[in-house]
Amino acid sequence: MNLNIERDGKMAKHEIYLDYQDYYEYHGNTAVEITRKLGSKTIKRDWILFDSTKDAQNFFNDNCCDFRR
């Protein structure tokens, strides 16, 4: 199940798997933040870094905001 949201002016994507949930957030800079949660506990947080804000935004839009899934 995928859920795309916008909160506080940030783009975010929420993916739900059987055991954990992935949250992707783009804050308007050169990184996309990925947070993996198991229930309410954060088990992993990582960032994908890009050379430009345009590259980061394109990655988020191309890979994290597919409403057709």
N, C-alpha and C positions, 0 to 999 in steps of 0.2 A: 504494500500500500504506500502511495506517495502523497504527500501534502505539501503544496507550495504556499508560502505565506510571506507577507511583508510586515515587519514590525519595526517601529522606531526608525523608519526610513531605510532599514537594512533589508536586503533580500535574503531569504532563508528557505531551505528545503528540509523536510523531515521525512525520512524513510523508516518504515517499520518492518522488522524481520521477526521471526518467531522468538529469538532469544534476546535481541538487542535492537536499539534504534539509532540511526545515524542522523545527525543534524548538520547541514551545510549552511554556512553563513558567509555572505560577502558584505563587508563593511565600507566599501568604496575606496579601498586602498589596493596594495599589490599582493594581497593574500586572500585565500579562501580558507576559512576555518572549518574543520571537521571535528565534531564531538560525537563520540559513541557512548550511549548510556545503556545500562542494564537495570531496568526499573528506574528508580530515581538516582542511582549511583552512576557517576561519570567514570567510565573505565578506560577511556582513551581520548586525548585531545591532540590534534595535529593541525598544521597549516601547510598548504601548498603555496609556495612563493613564486611570483611572476616578476618579469622585468618591468612591466608597466601596468597601470590600472586598467588599461584597455584589454590587455591579455587576460588579466584576472576576471574582468567582467565578461569577456567572451567565453572563457572556460565555464564560469558559473551558468551563463545563459545557455550554452551549448550542451552542458553535461548535467546540470542540476535542476533545470526548470522545464523538463519535458512533461507537459500536461497530458500527453498521449499515453503515458505508461500506465 
